[in-house]
Amino acid sequence: MKDFDVAAVVTGGASGLGEATTRALAARGAAVTILDLQADRGEALAAELGGHTTFVRTDVTDEESVQAGIADATGKDRPLRIAVNCAGIGWAARTLGRDGSPHELAPFTRTVMVNLVGTFNVLRLAAAAMARTEPGADGERGVVVNTASIAAYDGQIGQIAYAASKGGIVGLTLPAARDLSSVGVRVCTIAPGLVDTPLLAGLPEEARTSLAAGIPFPRRLGRPEDFAELALAIVEHGYLNGEVVRMDAALRMAPR
């Protein structure tokens, strides 16, 4: 496997899926810019990895904030070729509560803003920077890997905000790939299943074991490293474009 002698940005890169991806890219020689709101974790990770890894505190929903992160990446001594979108939030509430009260609008809007609009904001600005670079093999200038969820397909009771935001990411993948084909930028999306991120780590062990038991095979929770491995495989596979890849060990979520 060859080294990635390029610059990369990873949103949500200070923890969970993003941290694993940051570590994997840095291990392969990429100059990684971590874009995250968690300054303490981001700065610590950049210091640990050293070399060309840097941290820029970033709100993915804010244009100027993302532009600052992209500027950090494009200012390094190699072209920006890789963007991986891992930043995201969750929210659980039914369309109508048990008392008949409607889902609050603010958390629905916030979830869509961070997960969907934030992903698009980074995609468009990273692609614009990639488009200004010299093309490599096959005319490729870069690749953007987004993060959806199997909730985009199998949204459970109470997941309407989260499922809608992730479904939007699935929906934008192909048109984004088609839009950016003229400048040689590929776009793919990973839809993870149940991955052992900090969110699941807070559950009791009994609950975690129960979740894993429902997964066909391998009968375990996914690991952030599984996501990072797939993200790097997409980066290396130059003919993979406009595709959403489920990473879920054949899991199909029940209604609840």
C-alpha positions as CSV (number, residue, x, y, z in Angstrom):
1,M,0.0,0.0,0.0
2,K,1.4,3.3,-1.0
3,D,1.7,6.4,1.2
4,F,-0.7,9.3,0.7
5,D,1.7,12.2,-0.1
6,V,-1.3,14.6,-0.1
7,A,-3.2,16.9,2.2
8,A,-6.5,15.8,3.8
9,V,-9.2,17.3,5.9
10,V,-11.4,15.2,8.4
11,T,-14.4,16.8,10.0
12,G,-15.3,15.5,13.4
13,G,-11.7,14.3,13.2
14,A,-11.0,14.5,17.0
15,S,-13.1,11.6,18.1
16,G,-15.0,8.4,17.0
17,L,-15.0,7.6,13.3
18,G,-13.2,10.9,12.5
19,E,-10.3,10.2,15.0
20,A,-9.8,6.7,13.6
21,T,-9.7,8.2,10.1
22,T,-7.3,10.9,11.1
23,R,-5.0,8.3,12.6
24,A,-5.2,6.1,9.6
25,L,-4.5,8.9,7.1
26,A,-1.6,10.2,9.2
27,A,-0.1,6.7,9.4
28,R,-0.1,6.6,5.6
29,G,1.8,9.9,5.3
30,A,-1.0,12.4,4.7
31,A,-0.9,15.9,6.0
32,V,-4.1,15.9,7.9
33,T,-6.1,18.9,9.1
34,I,-8.5,18.0,11.9
35,L,-11.7,20.1,11.7
36,D,-13.7,19.8,14.9
37,L,-15.4,21.8,17.6
38,Q,-13.6,19.9,20.4
39,A,-10.5,22.0,20.8
40,D,-9.0,20.1,23.7
41,R,-9.3,16.7,21.9
42,G,-8.3,18.1,18.5
43,E,-5.2,19.9,19.8
44,A,-4.2,16.8,21.8
45,L,-4.5,14.5,18.8
46,A,-2.6,16.8,16.5
47,A,0.2,17.1,19.1
48,E,0.3,13.3,19.5
49,L,0.4,12.6,15.8
50,G,2.8,15.4,15.1
51,G,4.4,15.9,11.7
52,H,2.0,17.6,9.3
53,T,-1.1,17.0,11.4
54,T,-2.8,20.2,12.5
55,F,-6.1,21.2,14.2
56,V,-8.5,24.0,13.3
57,R,-11.6,24.5,15.5
58,T,-14.4,24.3,13.0
59,D,-18.2,24.7,12.9
60,V,-19.2,22.7,9.8
61,T,-22.4,24.8,9.4
62,D,-20.5,28.1,9.2
63,E,-18.9,29.0,5.8
64,E,-16.1,31.2,7.1
65,S,-15.2,28.5,9.7
66,V,-14.9,25.8,7.1
67,Q,-13.0,28.1,4.7
68,A,-10.4,28.6,7.5
69,G,-10.0,24.9,7.8
70,I,-9.7,24.4,4.1
71,A,-7.1,27.2,3.9
72,D,-5.0,25.4,6.5
73,A,-5.0,22.3,4.4
74,T,-4.3,24.0,1.1
75,G,-1.4,25.9,2.8
76,K,0.6,22.8,3.3
77,D,3.4,21.6,1.1
78,R,1.2,19.2,-0.9
79,P,-2.2,19.3,-2.7
80,L,-5.5,18.8,-1.0
81,R,-6.8,15.6,-2.4
82,I,-8.9,14.0,0.4
83,A,-11.9,15.2,2.5
84,V,-13.7,12.9,4.9
85,N,-16.9,14.1,6.5
86,C,-17.5,12.5,9.9
87,A,-19.0,15.5,11.9
88,G,-22.5,14.8,13.0
89,I,-25.0,14.8,15.9
90,G,-27.9,12.6,16.9
91,W,-31.4,13.3,18.2
92,A,-34.2,11.0,19.3
93,A,-37.9,12.1,19.4
94,R,-41.1,10.9,17.8
95,T,-43.0,12.9,15.2
96,L,-45.7,13.0,17.9
97,G,-44.9,12.3,21.5
98,R,-47.0,9.9,23.7
99,D,-48.9,12.9,24.9
100,G,-49.7,14.0,21.3
101,S,-47.3,16.9,21.3
102,P,-45.4,17.5,18.0
103,H,-41.7,17.0,17.5
104,E,-39.9,20.3,18.3
105,L,-38.8,22.1,15.2
106,A,-35.5,23.4,16.6
107,P,-33.8,20.1,17.2
108,F,-35.0,18.7,13.8
109,T,-33.5,21.8,12.1
110,R,-30.3,21.6,14.1
111,T,-29.8,17.9,13.2
112,V,-30.3,18.5,9.5
113,M,-28.1,21.6,9.6
114,V,-25.1,19.8,11.2
115,N,-25.4,16.5,9.5
116,L,-26.7,17.4,6.0
117,V,-26.0,21.1,5.5
118,G,-22.6,20.7,7.3
119,T,-21.6,17.8,5.0
120,F,-22.6,19.8,1.9
121,N,-20.8,22.9,3.1
122,V,-17.5,21.0,3.5
123,L,-18.0,19.1,0.3
124,R,-18.5,22.2,-1.8
125,L,-15.6,24.1,-0.3
126,A,-13.2,21.2,-0.3
127,A,-14.1,20.4,-3.9
128,A,-13.5,24.0,-5.0
129,A,-10.0,23.8,-3.5
130,M,-9.3,20.4,-5.1
131,A,-10.5,21.7,-8.5
132,R,-7.6,24.3,-8.4
133,T,-4.9,21.6,-8.1
134,E,-3.1,19.8,-11.0
135,P,-4.8,16.5,-11.9
136,G,-3.2,13.2,-11.2
137,A,-3.7,9.8,-12.8
138,D,-6.9,9.5,-14.9
139,G,-7.4,13.3,-14.4
140,E,-8.4,12.8,-10.7
141,R,-7.9,15.8,-8.4
142,G,-9.5,14.5,-5.2
143,V,-12.1,12.4,-3.4
144,V,-14.7,13.3,-0.8
145,V,-16.0,10.6,1.5
146,N,-19.2,11.4,3.4
147,T,-20.8,9.6,6.4
148,A,-24.5,8.6,6.3
149,S,-26.0,5.8,8.4
150,I,-28.1,2.7,7.9
151,A,-30.8,4.9,9.6
152,A,-31.1,6.5,6.1
153,Y,-32.7,3.3,5.0
154,D,-33.9,1.7,8.2
155,G,-34.8,4.7,10.4
156,Q,-36.3,3.5,13.7
157,I,-39.1,5.0,15.8
158,G,-37.8,8.2,17.2
159,Q,-35.1,8.6,14.6
160,I,-37.0,10.9,12.2
161,A,-34.6,13.9,12.5
162,Y,-31.4,11.7,12.3
163,A,-32.8,9.5,9.5
164,A,-33.8,12.5,7.4
165,S,-30.4,14.1,7.8
166,K,-28.6,11.0,6.8
167,G,-31.0,10.2,4.0
168,G,-30.2,13.6,2.6
169,I,-26.5,12.6,2.5
170,V,-27.3,9.4,0.6
171,G,-29.4,11.5,-1.8
172,L,-26.7,14.0,-2.6
173,T,-24.0,11.4,-3.3
174,L,-24.7,10.7,-6.9
175,P,-25.6,14.2,-8.1
176,A,-22.5,15.5,-6.3
177,A,-20.4,12.9,-8.1
178,R,-22.0,13.9,-11.4
179,D,-21.5,17.6,-10.7
180,L,-17.9,17.2,-9.9
181,S,-17.0,14.7,-12.6
182,S,-15.9,17.6,-14.8
183,V,-13.2,18.6,-12.4
184,G,-12.0,15.1,-11.5
185,V,-13.4,14.9,-7.9
186,R,-15.0,11.7,-6.8
187,V,-17.7,11.5,-4.1
188,C,-18.7,8.4,-2.1
189,T,-20.6,7.8,1.1
190,I,-20.3,5.2,3.9
191,A,-23.5,4.2,5.7
192,P,-22.3,2.6,9.0
193,G,-24.4,0.3,11.1
194,L,-23.8,0.0,14.9
195,V,-20.3,1.2,15.5
196,D,-18.7,1.3,18.9
197,T,-18.3,5.1,19.1
198,P,-18.3,7.3,22.3
199,L,-22.1,7.4,22.0
200,L,-22.5,3.7,22.4
201,A,-19.6,3.4,24.8
202,G,-21.8,5.2,27.4
203,L,-24.4,2.4,27.3
204,P,-24.4,-0.4,30.0
205,E,-22.5,-3.5,28.9
206,E,-25.8,-5.5,28.9
207,A,-27.3,-3.1,26.4
208,R,-24.1,-3.2,24.2
209,T,-24.2,-7.0,24.3
210,S,-27.9,-7.0,23.3
211,L,-27.2,-4.7,20.3
212,A,-24.3,-6.8,19.1
213,A,-26.4,-10.0,19.4
214,G,-28.8,-8.7,16.7
215,I,-26.0,-8.3,14.1
216,P,-25.9,-11.2,11.6
217,F,-22.1,-11.5,11.0
218,P,-19.6,-10.6,12.4
219,R,-21.7,-10.6,15.5
220,R,-20.0,-7.6,17.1
221,L,-20.3,-3.9,17.1
222,G,-18.4,-2.2,14.3
223,R,-15.1,-0.5,15.3
224,P,-14.1,3.0,14.2
225,E,-11.1,1.4,12.6
226,D,-13.4,-0.5,10.3
227,F,-14.8,2.8,9.1
228,A,-11.3,4.2,8.6
229,E,-10.2,1.2,6.7
230,L,-13.1,1.5,4.3
231,A,-12.6,5.2,3.9
232,L,-9.0,4.7,2.8
233,A,-10.0,1.9,0.5
234,I,-12.5,4.3,-1.2
235,V,-9.7,6.9,-1.5
236,E,-7.4,4.3,-3.2
237,H,-10.1,2.8,-5.5
238,G,-10.1,5.3,-8.3
239,Y,-13.0,3.8,-10.1
240,L,-15.4,4.0,-7.2
241,N,-17.6,7.0,-7.5
242,G,-21.2,8.1,-6.8
243,E,-21.7,5.1,-4.5
244,V,-23.1,4.6,-1.0
245,V,-21.5,1.6,0.8
246,R,-23.3,0.1,3.8
247,M,-20.9,-1.0,6.5
248,D,-23.3,-2.9,8.8
249,A,-22.5,-6.7,8.9
250,A,-25.8,-7.4,7.1
251,L,-27.8,-5.6,9.8
252,R,-31.3,-4.4,8.9
253,M,-32.8,-2.4,11.8
254,A,-36.2,-3.2,13.2
255,P,-38.8,-0.5,13.8
256,R,-37.6,-0.2,17.4
